[in-house]
Amino acid sequence: MKTKKLSYARYGYIFSIPFVVAFCVFTLYPVIFTVALGFTDFKGLGATTFHFLADDPFKNFRAILTAPTFQTALKNTFIMWGMNFLPQILLALVLAAWFSGTLFKVKGQGFFKVVFYMPNIITAATIAILFGALFGYPMGPMNDLVTSLGLAKDPIFFFQNKWVAKGVVAFIQFWMWYGYTMIILISGILGMSPEWFEAAELDGATGWQKFFYITLPNLRTIIIYTLVTSLIGGLQMFDIPKLLVLNSGPDNATLTASVFIYNQAFSGSYMYNRASAASMIMFAIICVLSAIVFVLLQDKSEVQARKELKRAAKAARKGRGIGA
């Protein structure tokens, strides 16, 4: 007698329907609509009709790329990302090596990891209010400290200085994310084989030698992941610059690409077409820079080994074909 097999595959498709519907409605459709708007003249609050720019489809893109404000925003974004990422990755590496090392045993590691990671779970609005009050004018803790130490006679409006405003935003980004980066690096170090470090100790390697010749080379993939995700997050920097400094500070000192896109879409003339074009330009920049990072930081010996394996497999297939 034939036994009827019960297939549960259809239940998996049924359970995935809510996610697929939500993804299509709240993610896929907005992305496609945003891309389409970049080639239209759609702008204005309450506008319901728009026309595709058939004669000059890249008009919005040229307008964005040649706009001095966008160029300033792009430059500010890279400057503030560099100011926060370099100390972030260095401190995270030091803390990761410290917590995962065997030479110095840190008591209460769990407590310190929670403390270092905690800024990452605090909302950006809360942190912006905190630092806004800290550097408040004319009254605030920093002004009280400066005047009490005799460094200034009158209160200082810190955010009226372009580089101070940039530095505060970069410091907040660094303070919020170094704990997250540290956790990622620690997980990468703990995934390494302890036998490598034991063999190095038997050969008389010092702690620094183990770090530079074992830990760092084997963290290459994790560092690439951290660099790419930080680059993507840095180029999308929005909440802290928008909430902390009023009107992006003097001479658009803290204007970032994401704030520029927001201003294009939801401030003034509501130029949704320009905002969409700017979004696609930033997407292209992120893709190109991510690809460059992957190419520059990939393991050259591993790439060469893959090529050799492919050549050997190709030669083996040809040999079998000739023998047949």
Sequence and secondary structure as in RCSB ss.txt:
>XXXX:A:sequence
MKTKKLSYARYGYIFSIPFVVAFCVFTLYPVIFTVALGFTDFKGLGATTFHFLADDPFKNFRAILTAPTFQTALK
NTFIMWGMNFLPQILLALVLAAWFSGTLFKVKGQGFFKVVFYMPNIITAATIAILFGALFGYPMGPMNDLVTSLG
LAKDPIFFFQNKWVAKGVVAFIQFWMWYGYTMIILISGILGMSPEWFEAAELDGATGWQKFFYITLPNLRTIIIY
TLVTSLIGGLQMFDIPKLLVLNSGPDNATLTASVFIYNQAFSGSYMYNRASAASMIMFAIICVLSAIVFVLLQDK
SEVQARKELKRAAKAARKGRGIGA
>XXXX:A:secstr
        HHHHHHHHHHHHHHHIIIIIHHHHHHHHHTTB   STT     B SS TTHHHHHHHT HHHHHHHH
HHHHHHHHHHHHHHHHHHHHHHHHH SSS  TTHHHHHHHHHGGGGS HHHHHHHHHHHT SSSSHHHHHHHHTT
S SS   GGGSHHHHHHHHHHHHHHHHHHHHHHHHHHHHHTS HHHHHHHHHTT  HHHHIIIIIHHHTHHHHHH
HHHHHHHHHHT  HHHHHHSGGGSGGGTT  HHHHHHHHHHSTT  HHHHHHHHHHHHHHHHHHHHHHHHHHS H
HHHHHHHHHHHHHHHHHHHHHHH 
